């Protein structure tokens, strides 16, 4: 996420509302002002003005218009149209524009942009900000939407424009907001992942795909770090973080690496991280996770409109912030999102895509074999499911639902809240691509809600628009070969990383840390949940929770993950309630 705060008022805003904002947030300075539009931002957030008093841009822009940005004072740039700005530039930014008569006002959020944008209506004025808490402080604190919270608990990957706060709506990536004549906001997409994922855009000559992907990733890493002097990269030694380390070295970026270590072997990946660091000649800091740094009552998402923070991440956050201060790092970077962009899906949908596209043949059999190897499933079962999916009338992707530790309300739950237009393919499109897009959408709930975001920018280059768009043009089955996943990404960096990393099949996991944290906090967790906000609203099964908290541990019992999902929602709800 991009560091920096802003407030935007669209409509005939009252001076009292402006004065209230300035009194509560003195760090915000007026960037652009007309009778019906006010843009305020702090000095941390880059900004530029559109020529002819047509509006402003907030955030980080990569492209021909980046020269207009100056941290010290907003520059000016020519304004042909907001559409052309978003077409010609990439990055993490908002365009705030109005027509020559100042009648039509538009706010557009860049595709895959990591500058958040939420909006509410206050006394007929539309207020927008990166921070929901900032919006809440201007008017009445929004109520928690119980149905939305329940949907979130049923699947923590599901994300839509509505949030878990009543009246607070997200302007999603690749969307623009206009104000209708009746004063109501209307959001529409200008970018849709199906533009890249559509069958007509799918690559047919795969020989150059690894090289093109490599160029996109190195370019994304270079652009993401353009404002920073030293990067702190989380390096597990897994494929995705190793690819970023190689990209930073290729882009000649100054960076250091760290790897988190858990007592259990499944979370100790030092041998892999050391190989990468030695190969690239970069410093590596090995630090043990610390249970004492975790406060289950605290939510790093306390100012956000969704309970997206995970309490166990507090340990890693504290470690990174301490290390960044010691090293002089001014930005964090993560390989998160690589699995999503690189189509790391374990289902028969890629086989269905190939059957629909090519029919039955040797290629389809190879894909069935690869999926069987990856999922440890019988090949006949993979073939059966692939054929069923290929013949199905519906090619939509539906989020799976988990009812663990939820009350009976979940059984009659808010299914509509688990839907998203991206998950409904246009006619004739492929079911595997719907899942690929769902994976990209779902990770957006996991790249925010970290305390370190208040410290410095947190960069996720593998989710930049150019990388995502290109990955979506590659057929789902081409990411599989020889029982390996993410094969195109592996080939792309084969000559820049050790062979042991390129060929690695295992993945590290924080399971042991989470299980031990649960064991140390089981009594506090039971009290926190059974006497809390979720229980009072009848959203959770307190008897099942109490029974699990009293039960002796069973080896590899992952139910503690489900309980921590509730703990995170409870802590978030208390922060708002």
Secondary structure, DSSP 8 states (H G I E B T S, - for coil): -----EEEEESS--HHHHHHHHHH-TT-EEEEEETTEEEEE-TTS-EEEEGGGTEEEEEEEEETTGGG--SSS-EEE--S-HHHHHHHEEEEEEEEEE-TTS--EEEEE-TT--S--EEEEETTEEEEES-HHHHHTTSS---B-HHHHHHHHH-TT---SB-SBTT-EE--TTEEEEE-TTS-EEEEES--THHHHSGGG--S--TTHHHHHHHHHHHHHHHHTTT-S-EEEE--SSHHHHHHHHHHHHTT--EEEEEEE-SSGGG--HHHHHHHHHHHT--EEEEE--GGG--TT--TTTTSSS----TTHHHHHHHHHHHHHHHT--EEE--TTHHHHTT---SSHHHHHHHHHH-SSHHHHHHHHHHHHHHT--HHHHHHHHHHHHH-S----------TTB-GGGGG--GGGG--GGGS--TT--HHHHHHHHHHHHHGGGSS--GGGGTSEEE-GGGSHHHHHHHHTS-GGGG-BTTBSSHHHHHHTTTTS-HHHHT-------HHHHHHHHHHHHHHHHHHHHTSHHHHTT-B-HHHHHHHHHS---TT-THHHHHHHHHHHHHHHHHH-
